[in-house]
Amino acid sequence: MTFIWYLLVFAPFIVIPFLWWNYRRKQKARERAAEERWKEMLSKPARTGAEASVAATAPVSIATVASAASPAAAAAANSVTASSYRLQARVLDQSATLTYYLLRTGLPEYEVLIRVGLDRLLTPSADGDRERRLRGLSQHAVDFLICDKAMRPMVAVDILDVEAPAALTAAPDFKTQCLAHTGIRYVRIPRNALPKRQDVRAVVLGSAAPD
């Protein structure tokens, strides 16, 4: 009976550390597996929806397009050969690819869009030269746009080149000025200082990040 009593008294001091050690061991194993998946994803060239688009439009011949177009358009179409264009190896470079997956995994309740032009994000007011300002917007884009599930824009994210971190404190540029009064948060991240996975929410969402 004495042995059983001692066993009951000291069991929590044995079982709890063992359970904690087992939990930490599994957690580290999951982290190692996640790191391996990151490396595997980054080692593969990014595939794009352009491949499917090219495949889907391949059966349409130039002759078919030319027959329904004006003579000038037909001449332009006939001048396009198979060697005129080539598919880019990747849509995003390695840093941008890593940033995309950081955003996707760190913000699972949001949608992440790539390279969105300001003309798709903003609309000039009715006063003034609306067409001119719309053309100005079309010349600028954000690297990533974070939207809610209803596709409402929430946060615009740009990746800065390694040599341009000073832009974080520089005078507001055109893009910053355009987004300043829209209610959209604008975040710029240096390419050589990407946030850690556990910090993505705080960096992107700021004080609006839910607990």
N, C-alpha and C positions, 0 to 999 in steps of 0.2 A: 504493500500500500504506500509506503514511504517513497519508493521509486516512482510510482505512478503520480504521486502528488508533486514530486520534484519535476517530473516530465511535463505535467500540466502547467506548472509555474514558469518553466524556462522555455516551453515550446514557442511562445510568441517571439522570444528573442532569437530563436533559431529560424523559424519559418519566415518571418517578415524580412530579415536581411536576404534570405535565399530568394524570396519572391522578387525583391527589388533588384538583386543581381541578375536574375533571369530576365526581368523586364528590360534592364539596361542592355543586356547581351542581345536581345531580339531587336531593340531599338537601333543599336549600332549596326546590326546586320541589315536592317531595312535602309539605313542611311548609306551603307556601302553599296547596296543594290541600286539605290537611287542615283548615286554618283556614277556607277557603271552605265546606267541608262542614259545619263546626260552625255557621257563621253561617246557612247554609241550613236546617239542622235546627232551630235556635232560632227562625227566622222563621216556621216552619210551626206551626200549632196542633197540640198533641199529640192524637193520636187514641187512643181507648181500646177495650178489648174490650167495653165496655158497648154500643157501637153494634151489634156483631154479636149480643150477647145480646138487645137490644131487638128486632132484626130477627127473631131466631129465635123469640121468644115472641109476636110480633105476631099470628099467626093464631089464638092462643087467645083467644077472646072472653070478656068478663066473664060473660056468661050461662052459658057452659060451666063456669067456675069456681064461680059461684054455685050451680049445680045440684047440685054435689057437696059444698057447704059447708053449715054451719049457717045458720039464718035470720039470726042476728046478723052472721055473716061475709058473707052475701050482701048485706045492707043496706050494710055498709061498702064492699064491692066496687062496688056500684052508685053509691056517692057519689063514686068516683074518676072524674074526667073527664080528657080529653086535655090540658086546660090546668092540671091539678094539678101537673105536674112538667115540668121542662125539662132538657135535657142540658147539663152543664157544658161550657164552651168548651175547658178543658184539665184533665187530671187533675193535672198538676204545673205550677207556675209556672215562669218562665224560669230562675231560679237552681236550682230542684230538677231541672228538665229537664237543665240543663248538668251538674249533679252526677251524675245518672243515667248520662249518656253518658260522663262521666269514669270512673265506676266500671266500666261495661261494657267500655270500651276499655283501661283500665288494669289490669283484673283479668279477662282473657279466660278463665282456667281456673276461674272461679267463676260462680255464678248470683247475680243481683241481683234481690231482691224489693222491692216498694214497699208502704209503709204496712202493716206487719205488727203486729197487736195483741199485747200481752204475753201475753194469754190463749192465743194460738196458739203462743207461744214458751216459756212457763213453765207449770209445773203446781204448784199448792200442795201442800205435804206433807199427809199424812193427818191429822196432829194439828190440833186447833183447828177454827175455823169455816171449812171449806174453801170452801163456796159463797160466803160473804161475800168472802173473799180473791180468789176467781175473778172475782167481779163487779168488784172493785177493779182487777184486772189488765186487764179488758176496757175500762176507761176510758182506757188508755194504749196508745200505739203508737210504734214506731220508724219513722223516715222510710224507711230502707233496711236490708235484712238481707242480708248476704253469706253465701252457703252454698256448700259444695262441690258437686260433681256428684251426690252422693248426697243432696243437699238437707239436709245437716247444718248447722245454724247455726254460723257462725264469728265474724262481726263485726256488731255493730249500729251504724248510723250515723244521727246526727241532725243536721239543719241548724239552727243557731241564728239567730234574727232579728238584724238589724244592731245593735239596741239591747241585745242580751243576751250579749255576749262575756264579761261578768263571771261568767256562770254556769259558765264553765270552771273557775273557782277557788272557786266558792261551795260551801257545805256540800252534801253528797250529797243529791240529791232522791230521790223514790220510785223512779224508773226506775233511777237509778244503784245504789241499794241492792239492788234486785231482781236486777240483772245482775251484781253484784259477786262473787258466789260461784258463778256458773254455769259459769265457764270461757270465757264469751263476751266478747270484747274490745268495749268500748263507746267509740265515737269521736264527738265533737261538733265540728262544723266551722262557724265563723261564716259566715253568708251572704255577707258582704262580703269574705271572705278565702279563697275556694276554692283548693285546691292546684292547682299546675300539673300538666299531664298526666304529666310525668316524675317527679313527686313523689307521685302517688296511692298507689302500692304502699307506700311507706314510711309515709305518713300513716295509711293504713287498717290495714295489717297490722303495723306497728311492727317490733319486733325479730324477729318471726316471718316477715317478708318474705323469700322465697328470693332468692338472688343471680341 
